[in-house]
Amino acid sequence: MKDLGLTGEQVRTESREALAERPAVAAKLDEAEAQAHAYGATLRERYGLQQLHAFAVVALGFERLVWRQLN
């Protein structure tokens, strides 16, 4: 939250979509998405999974979670 310059109250009241558009959060979501794709590829290969639902998730302190569903 320090990187965002927001208080806990501001993070709680802002929409998930608006938070996801903030550059610091978007960068962390991109990192989480890259990790999820790598982990998903390993799971598909190792266990022969055809369909896997994956999400990129970023915690903003203890106040909020911001997520993005992956295709």
C-alpha positions as CSV (number, residue, x, y, z in Angstrom):
1,M,0.0,0.0,0.0
2,K,3.0,2.3,0.6
3,D,3.8,2.0,-3.1
4,L,0.3,3.1,-4.0
5,G,0.3,6.0,-1.6
6,L,-3.1,5.0,-0.2
7,T,-4.4,4.3,3.2
8,G,-6.1,1.1,4.3
9,E,-9.4,2.9,4.2
10,Q,-8.8,4.1,0.6
11,V,-7.8,0.6,-0.5
12,R,-11.0,-0.9,1.0
13,T,-13.3,1.6,-0.7
14,E,-11.7,1.7,-4.2
15,S,-13.1,-0.9,-6.6
16,R,-11.0,-3.9,-7.6
17,E,-11.0,-2.8,-11.2
18,A,-9.7,0.7,-10.3
19,L,-7.0,-0.8,-8.1
20,A,-5.9,-3.2,-10.8
21,E,-5.4,-0.3,-13.2
22,R,-2.9,1.4,-10.9
23,P,0.6,0.9,-12.3
24,A,2.1,-0.7,-9.2
25,V,-0.7,-3.2,-8.9
26,A,-0.8,-3.9,-12.6
27,A,2.9,-4.7,-12.6
28,K,2.5,-7.1,-9.7
29,L,-0.5,-8.7,-11.5
30,D,1.6,-9.1,-14.6
31,E,4.3,-10.9,-12.5
32,A,1.7,-13.1,-10.9
33,E,0.2,-13.9,-14.3
34,A,3.6,-15.0,-15.7
35,Q,4.1,-17.3,-12.6
36,A,0.6,-18.8,-13.0
37,H,1.2,-19.5,-16.7
38,A,4.5,-21.2,-15.9
39,Y,3.0,-23.3,-13.0
40,G,-0.1,-24.1,-15.2
41,A,2.1,-25.4,-18.0
42,T,4.0,-27.6,-15.6
43,L,0.7,-29.0,-14.1
44,R,-0.8,-29.6,-17.5
45,E,2.4,-31.5,-18.7
46,R,2.9,-33.4,-15.5
47,Y,-0.7,-34.5,-14.8
48,G,-2.2,-34.3,-18.3
49,L,-4.7,-31.7,-17.4
50,Q,-6.8,-30.4,-20.3
51,Q,-8.6,-27.6,-18.5
52,L,-7.1,-25.6,-15.6
53,H,-8.6,-22.4,-14.1
54,A,-5.9,-20.0,-13.0
55,F,-5.9,-16.6,-11.4
56,A,-3.2,-14.0,-10.8
57,V,-3.7,-12.6,-7.2
58,V,-2.1,-9.6,-5.5
59,A,-2.5,-8.8,-1.8
60,L,-2.7,-5.2,-0.8
61,G,-1.6,-5.6,2.8
62,F,-4.3,-7.3,4.9
63,E,-6.9,-4.9,3.4
64,R,-7.7,-6.2,-0.1
65,L,-7.0,-8.8,-2.8
66,V,-6.9,-7.9,-6.4
67,W,-7.1,-10.7,-9.0
68,R,-7.2,-11.4,-12.7
69,Q,-8.6,-14.6,-14.2
70,L,-6.3,-16.1,-16.8
71,N,-7.3,-17.6,-20.1
